[in-house]
Amino acid sequence: MGALARYAFKKVLIGIPVVVFVTLLLFLIMKQVPGDPIRMIAGERVTQERIDELRKSWGLDQPVYIQYFYWFAKVMTGDFGYSYVTRQPVSYLVWARLPYTLELTFPALVLSYVFGVPLGVIAALGRGKSRDYVTMGISSFFYSMPTYWLGLMLMLVFGLYLRWFPISGSTSGFESLVLPMLTFTLPFIAFSARIARTEMLEVLGEDYVRTAWAKGLPSTRVILRHALRNALIPVTVMFFLDLPWIIGGAVIVETVFSWPGMGSLLYKSILRLDYPVIQGVVFIIAILIVICNITGDIVSATLDPRIRVEPEKA
Amino acid sequence: MGDTLLQSNIFTSKRAITKIQAAIIVVIIVVGAIAGAYYYSSISQPTVQYKRTLIIAIPEEPENLDIQQVSWSNEIHDLVFQNTMNFDDKMNIVPDLATAAEFDGTSIVVHYSEDAKFSNGNPITAEALRDAMERYRTLSPYGSDYDTVKEVEIVDEHTARIVLTQPSTYVWLNDIPVVYGAIVDAKAAKDVGDAEFGLKPVGSGPYKVKEWIQGSQVVLERNDLYKTNLPFVENKGPNTYIDEVIIRFIPEDVTRLSEIEAGTVDIVRGVPVDAVAKLKTDPNVVMYESLTPGVEYIMINMKKPPLDDVRIRQAFNYAVDRDEIAMTLEGTVLPCHVYMSPSHLGYSDSQEELGKNTYPYNPDKAKSLLAEAGWTDTNNDGIVDKDGQPLSFSLMIPIDEPREKRIGPLLQSQFAKVGIRVEIREFDYRYIRDQTRHWNFELAGRFYSWHDPAGILPYLLHSEYGNYTYSNPEVDKLLEEDFLGALDTPAKTELYMKLTKMWLDDAPWVPLFVNREYTAVRKDVQGLHVMPPFATLFIQDARVIAPTGQQISPWASLLMNMVLFANLAYVTGRKDDS
């Protein structure tokens, strides 16, 4: 375990410059985007002097590298600055949305694993049989369906006609979570099922699985210990790599169901050139990516003893 | 043994029952009687039941709840703040928070009643007005509104005199009767800081902020200290029928419409074009309609050749078939040939008449103007050309303005008919606004909305205030007359008629249409006022009738079912015995 801790520590150390670099790059790119944030915010009836005043008060008249330096120095003290548009602290805006994002994405993650993997295994074991076609047909359906459309259909059927769940919003507790979560999760379940099936098929063809069958081991043991455990490794890795994108990328689901997550915050901020909020959200996503990568490495290392956490000494 | 016999006699059963069984039966009967009484009382009550919460769905979340920190106001600000004066349905200025206000050209005297209070209980005084105006000047993007204000004199505790630097109608028309000029408790703002005040501002409107769930909704609760002098509302105090107003942010059109169809929201703002016809036939929905005080138009870059040639700009104006556009938009717009809307102060019908006569739909005239400018179709590809160059422009269309987005291709085909090639580029409106200001465009779909032309047109058509590509010194001079001068409505009307003529000649824009704004309201909502110029909602007299039918609480119905079931079981049991 000591080796694992050291490995994780080293990864974290590498992660820090990555996060810094990402924010710097983003800062430079944003400044190249044509358009003036102050103009974008201000309405029509605003004089040029007022615009200049506002620009100065936000520090936008400074050179880019100084702006970045100020931003970074402040972030180090936990201050993400204020949104140009809402004039609220960025940390407040992000923290207000983070729980909703986690509420939506965490179940999606767990369910896609809990349902996706067994479905994939069932399909693989019954390869070429009807259950394979049925499982894979359904998962192809959900995987290829545009999120926007799936969301609207679920909303119209279960929200408007059957009235089982609220149509949109986030204030009716668990009930309001069901439809957005389904919209978000179904394609992920389908995706995991397809990967699990492919991996499982590959592993089932391996020599050591054949050997296990030949040894006369009980089939559950062959499937669960010999085949599944190995098939799970790529599924797991994929999973952790996807995680950060899930958090930032739920914009469509959030829009359809008026779900106040981080995706829509990021999207809206980009349209409004609200630099401080974009920086804040991307900073958090960058950190999440680093954490997820490390976790992914560690998990796959525990699943697969062949992946060593420490290079062998020569 | 004797006890058991006695009980069995009471229940006239041949078989003896135990004490426990007897107790259960008694409990069932008592509970059944109570539930029955509850049930009958609930269905026999003839009085109308009111829903205590009003739910309004709007497309976009406000930037901030403090009216002094936003660049656009919305329904929440209208409910949390109270205009000093207001507009009635004829656009007359009538009292709201103030009991009266007098305007003499160089000063505005505002009178408050002695018991006027903010929602937090602080008194509204002349001093409070001065502090609020000072805060607006430094904090709001529109702070320069008060450039014509010299000082705020405190006449007495409840009377303030706003002294102007020169004769000007600007503050009187653009701040006093609109929500941006509404009073805020500047002292409270100072105590908590502007960021905190932006989440929970203090005004004197009929409701106050209870909670803002970021990205989701704002919950307002009744301000019990509210008082108004509005002549068109009956109830001049707090609305005791509605305890809470929930304003939900639902950006997706389909979602917003589904909510009102299901009756889970009471009022929907920002009704999309496609849904207007359907909602108008919905028996459960009442539609309110109002004309926007503004115009949707194509701005032309006059600094970019060959668009600096007036004949080409005029050709655009002849080439547009505004009736076809209105038809495509299913009648949700009013065709418009001029630079102002019928909802404007200073508008007259002769403006539109002049516009219509100047630029009737006439593709032949457009073609001949292009030919006059040297543009003819020499290679027979349908596009006019000059020196081997086809006449081709890019048109920026705002994706977040649904009507313009929808007619983009139609405009393209109308221009193609006269030989002008137009390529459509879609952008966010804020970006288009920014780019047009930097003269970085050829044609751009734009719009504006503001009730006093003096408060908006100089920013769009004056060469310095707006700094767009149009510049005509004579127009500048006339615009300045109204911008800083004291014009009453007849003089205003005359002035803008003159300006309209000049604009039509110079053709810096291609005016297209005036929007009709729709508010969809459930039939159960009664007593709502939707007032011009911004279709503002006044809910002082509103009541929401609870859905009809027998309303039994889920617990009562569960209890009733249990009692019914128990009775049934008992009776069946008895039958088996005998």
Interface residues (C-beta under 8 A of the other chain):
Chain A: P34 G35 D36 R39 M40 I41 A42 G43 E44 R45 V46 T47 Q48 E49 R50 L54 Y82 V85 T86 R87 Q88 P89 L93 A96 R97 Y100 L152 M155 L156 G159 L160 R163 P166 I167 S168 G169 S170 T171 T255 V256 F257 S258 W259 P260 G261 S264 L265 L271 R272 L273
Chain B: E63 N64 Q69 S71 W72 P141 Y142 G143 S144 D145 D194 A195 G198 L199 I213 Q214 G215 S216 Q217 R248 F249 I250 P251 E252 V254 T255 S258 E259 E261 A262 T264 D428 R430 Y431 R433 D434 Q435 R437 H438 N440 Y448 W450 G455 I456 Y459 L460 Y465 N467
